[in-house]
Amino acid sequence: MAQIDDLVKRVRDSAASGTVVTKPAGEQTGYFDYRVLFLEEDQHFIAASYRRILGREVDEQGLAIYRQIMAHSGKLAVIIPLLFSDERRERFPHLQYSPMLNICRRILQLAKVLDKRGIKTGVGRLLKMLARYLERDFAIIRQIVVSNEIQCRKLRAEIQAAGGKRQAIYELKKQQAQLLAQGEWLAGKLSDLQSATLDRQLPPCQTQTVVSESMATQVEEAVLDRYYKAFEDANRGTLAEIRAKQEQYLPFLASLKASIAARHAVDIGCGRGEWLQLLAEQHLDAVGVDMNATMVAYCREQQLVAVQQDALQYLTLQADDSLALISGFHIIEHLPFVVLYGIVEQAARVLAKGGMVIFETPNPENVLVGSHTFYHDFSHRNPVTPSAISFLFRYHGFSDIHIERLNPYPEDAKVPGHDPLTERVNGHFCGPQDFAIIARK
């Protein structure tokens, strides 16, 4: 009871004085993950290091000294002296840490001895490069966290200003839910990083490579969006050509409309909107979802409904049994399996009974497609086989699963002849270039 009273007193004293409450010497145990400090911005890094390692606020003298050290030798040169200081050993003697930090400490000690003898080692620059290598995974997360915090503050202000406008509040809360979902993803990503191998080391003889990667300028996303729009215009075919190919699915839409009352459809990776236009002509309320801002803007110019959003996040926000159709043309080959699995899982939830999925993708049964033309698109990950995608939908409870093989090479591309061997060669090399899975809930 006395220990509890003492703890309560220290918390109250801390709240009154604005100081940091720390555990008594020897009470702090566990593992010190130095990489978490890399989430801090440079201007807060030294203060955060003092709090996490020594359990107190930084003093003015220490702040001035370590600012000079960090500017010359990087963040590791701040962490190591604090971690191996007499103050830390006295306050938290049972704290555990990565063996790599002990190796860095010995390197620093050796460098000091050599410096006294007039031998310049360049250890400061090496530690700086190592710190950049270690914090590279956290840089993007830090940027997104800060961006999300700003957006959340804006959303809260807009919700308060909306007053009694229910529709405005609904839309703002929907955006806020999307941000929260992204925040949960970031938390999972950070957890994965913290549970990964603790002692990441620079590969031998690759110091220059690491420096080059850390200094490389990232291409703006908008630039890549414009490139991909130009790539589709040049390689996928004209709008009229794509429309003619997609009209092959109209009989499936006719059977869908005859068997289900729902009329809402979602097209994942809607691109230039050819399929959205066909769906509108079939009197289906269609929404296109695409991460490419250029594509979304183009669809809107054509008076089509399109949103720029992650497809899986969009589906998670839809109500159960609310959609008649979920489609995606040449999208599943771009997705990691965990995302594809999530999309199929959500499709099984949000489709109404009798609802339909249509997903078209390059056909790897065609040898030329699977070994060559598939890789024209730099954003393709891996081909998807008819057997694999059929099992995935069957696993999630879909029925009436049908594989439609489409778009073979023209006759003049085939090897002349009608003997069995020639027919087999033509089948493997000049057969359908695409296939679609069509399934019902």
N, C-alpha and C positions, 0 to 999 in steps of 0.2 A: 504494500500500500504506500509505503514511504517513497519507493521508486516512482510510482505513478504520480504522486503529488509533486515530486521533484521535476518530472518531465513536464507536467502541466505548467508549473511555475516558469520553467525555461522557455516554453512556447509563448506564454503571456508576456514575459520580459522581452522576447525577441520581437513580438508584434508591436510592442510599445516603442522599442528602440530602432526598429528597422534593420536589425542585424540578422545574420544567418544562424539558425539553431543547428548545431552539429552534435553527433553522438559523442559520448565520453571516449577518451583514448582507449583503444583496444576493443571497443564495442562494434566498430564497423568491420565487417568481414565480407567475403564474397569476391567476385571477379570484377576487376576494373577494365572495362572495354574502352580503350582510348579512342577508338574510331568514332564513337558517338560525339566526341568533341568537335569532329570535323563538320558537324551540322551547324555549328555556330559561325556567324559571320566574323570576318577578321577583327572588327572593332570590339566584338564581345568575347573573342576567343580566350584572351588572357584571364579575364575575370571569371569566365566559366571554368577554366582549368584550375584556378585557385579554389573555387567552390567544390569541384568534384574531387580534387586530389587532396587538398589541405583542409577542406571543410570550413573555409572562412573567406571573407572578402579580400580582394587584393589591396595592398597598401600602395601609396604613391611612389615610393622608391622602387618597389618590385615592378610596378606597371611601367615605369620609365625604362628600367633595365631590360625587361623582357620585350618591350616594343622594339628596341634596337636589335636584340637577339633574333626575334621573329623576322624582322626585315632582312637580316643577313642570312639566316640559316633555316628559316621556316618553322612550322608549328611543332615538329618533333623536338626541336631544340628548346622549346618551352616546356613540353610535357616531361622530358627526361629528367632535367634538374629538379623539378618539383616532386616527381615521383620518388626519386632516390635521395631526397633531402632528409636531414635529421629530424626536421619538424614533422614530416609525414610519418617517418618510422616511429616517432614518439606518440603521435596522435592515433595512427591507424596501423599498428604493427602487423596485423593479420591480412592486410589487403593483398590479393593475388593479382597478377598481371601477366601479359604475354612475354614469353622468353625473348622475343625479338627486341623488346624495349631494353632488356639487359644487354643484348648484343650491341645495340646502338649506344648505350652508355659507355661500354668499353671502348667502342670506336672513338667516342668523344674524348675519353681519357687519354687514349693513345695519341690523338691529334694534338692535345694540349702539350704533351711531352715533346712531340716532334716540333711544334711551333716554338717552344722555348729553345730548341736547338737550331732554329732558323730554317726548318724544313716545312714548306707550305704543302698542306695535304689536300685542300679543297673539300674537306669534310662537310663544311657548311652548305655548299652547293649540292652535295650528294644527299644530305638529309632533306633539303628543300625539295629536290626531285622526288625522293621517296615519299614525302608527305603528300605531294600532289598526286602521286600514283595511288596512295591509300585513300584519299578523299574523293577520287573521281566518281565513285558510285553514289556519293552523297550529294554531289553538286546539283544534279537535276532534281533530286527529291527536295532539297532546300529551296530551290527556285519555285517548285510547284506548291510547296507548303505555304510560302510567303504569298504567292499569287492567290491561293485558296482563301487565306485569311483576309486578304483585301476584298475579294469578291463576296465572302460571307458578310463582312461588315457593310458592304454596299447593299446586299440583299436585305439585311435586317433593317437598314434605313429606309429602303424602298417599301418593305412590308408595312412599317409603321406609317409611312406617308400615304399608303394606299387607302387607309381608313376603311370604309364599309364597302369598297369595290371588291366583291367576292371573286370575280374572275381574275382580277389583277393579283389578288392574294394567292389564288390557286396556282397561277403561273409562276409566281415568285417562289412559292414553297416547292414547286416541282423542280425549279432550278437549284434550290438549296439542297433538295434530296440528291440531286445528281452530284453536287459538290461533296456532300457527305459520303456518297458511295465512292467517289474518287479518293477521299481522305482515308476510308477504310482500306482501299487498295494500297495506298501509300504506307499505311501502318503495317500491312502484311509484308510489303516490300522491304521496309526497314527491319522488320523482325527476321526476314530471310537473310538480310545482310549481316545482322548481328549474330545469327546462329551459323553462319558460314565458317569456313576455315579461318582460324584466328590469326594465323601467321602467314599472311600473304607476303611473298617475297618477290623482288624483281627478278625476272628471268635472266640467266647469265648472258653477258655481252649485249644486253638490250637497253642500256640506259638511254642511248640516243633515241631509240624508238619511242620510249616512254615520254621523253621530253617533246618529241615531235607531235605525239598524240595529244598531249596536254595543251600544246600551243595551237593546235589546228582550229580553224574557224568553222563553226557549225553552219551548214547551209540553212537558210531560213525555210521554215515549213511552207510558206506561201510560194517560194521559188519552186520547190518540189511539186507542189500542187499544180502549178502552171505547166511544169514539164510533163506531168502525167496526163493532163488534159490533151496536150499536143501529141503525146505518144499514142493515146487512144485514137485521136483523129487520124493519125498517119497509118496505124497498123490494124486497128480493130475492124475498120470498115466505115462506110458512110452511114448516116442516120437511116437512110432508106434501106440499105443492105441489112443492117441490124434489125430493123423493124420487120423486114421480110422473113428473117430467120425466126424471130420471136413469135410471129403469127402462127407458127407451127403449134403453139401451146393453146391457141384459142379454143379448140375442142375441150381441153381439160377445164378451162374457165367456164365453158357452157355447162358442163356436168356439175361443176362446183355450185354455180348459181342456182341450178335446178334442185339441189339437195340441201341447201343451207340458207338460213334467213340472214345471217350476218353479212355485212357488206364492206367491212373495214379490211384493208390490206396494207402490208408493210413490205417495201422492197429494200433489202439490205445491199449497200454498195450500189446505189441507184445510178451513179455515173452521169451520163448525159441525159437520162430520163426517157429513153426510147420505150422501155417497158411501162413506165408510169403513164405515158400517153395512151398506150394500148389499154391499160387498166381503166383509165378514165373513160375511154370510149365504150368499155364494157359495163359502165355504170357502177364501178367499185370505187369506194372512197379510199384512195391510195396515198400513202405518205412514203417518200423516199428518205433513206437514212444514209449519210455518207460522211466520212471524216475529211474529205477533200473540199476545202472552201470554194475553190474555183468551180468544181462540179455542181455544188449546191447553188451557187450564184447563177450558173447557166440554167439549171432547172427552173429556178424562180423567174428568170427572164422569159421562159416559155410558159409562164402561168401555171407551173406545176408546184405541188406542195412538197418541200424538201427541207430537212433539218440537218445541221452539221453536228453529229454526235456519234459516240461509240455505239455500235449496234447492240452489243450485249447490255450496256447500260440502258439503252432505250427500251429493250424488251423487258428488262426487270421492272420498269416503271408502268408497264401495261397491266390491265386488270385480267384476272382469270377468265378464260372462255370468251374473250372479247374480239378476236380476229377471225376472219374467214380465210386469209391467205398470207403466208410469209414466203417471199421469194428472194433469190439472189443469183445473179448471173456473173459467173467468173469472179467469185468472191471467196469461196471456201478454200481455194488453193493459196490464198494470201494469209490464212489464219494459223496461229499456233493451235495445237490440238486442244489445249485447255480452254481456249476461247470458243473453238468450234463445238466442243462438248457442251459448254455453257449455253450456246445459242440453241442447240437442239433441245437441251433440257428446258429452256425457257419457252421454246416453241410448243413443246408438249403441254405446257401450262396455259399459255395465253390463247392458243387456238380453240375455237368453239368445236364441239363435237361434230365430226364430219369435215372440219377445216383441212386445208391442203397446204403442203410445202412443195415448192419447185426450186431446185438448186441446180444450175448448169455449171459445168467445169470442164477444162481440157481433158480429153480421153487418153490416158497413158497406154491403153490397149493398142493404140496406133504408135508404132515404134518411132516414127519421125516426130510425133508430138512429144512422147515421153522422153526422148533423148535429145531433142533439138529445139523445136519451136516453143516449147513450154518455157524455155529459159530466155526468150526474147525480152520478157518482162522482168526487170530487176527486183520487183517487189514480190514475185512468186516465191513461196517457201518450198513446197514439195507437191508432186502430183497426188491426187486422191483417186483411189481405185473404186470401181462400182461395188465390189464386194465389201470393202471396208465401210463405205458410207451407208450401204444398205444395212449392215449389221448395227451401225450406230443408231440409225432411226428405229430399227426393230427393237433394239435394247431399251429405247425410251417409250415403247408402247405403240408406235405407229404401225398401221396396217395398210393393206392394198398397195404395197410398195412396188413401184414400176421403174425400170431403167429404160430410158429413151436414148438411143444412140443416133447422133445427128451429124450433118455436114461432112460427108465423105469428100475425098479429093475428086476432082472431075475425071471423066473417063479418059481424057487425053493424057492424064498423068500416070495412068496405069501401064504395067508391062503388057505388051500385046500377047494374046493367047488365052485359051480357055481350058487347058489341061489342069489337073488337080494341083500340081506344084505351083503353077503360075497364079492360079486363083488364091492359093494360100499366101503367096508372097504379096499379092495385091491387097489381100485382106489385112495383113499385118502392117503394110507400109502406106496404103492408100485408103484405108477404111475410115469410119467416122472420126472426125477430129475432136468432137465434143460428145459429152453425154449428160443427161439430166436425171436426177432422182426425183420422182413424183410420189408422194406418200400422203396418206390421210390419218387424221387423229381418230 
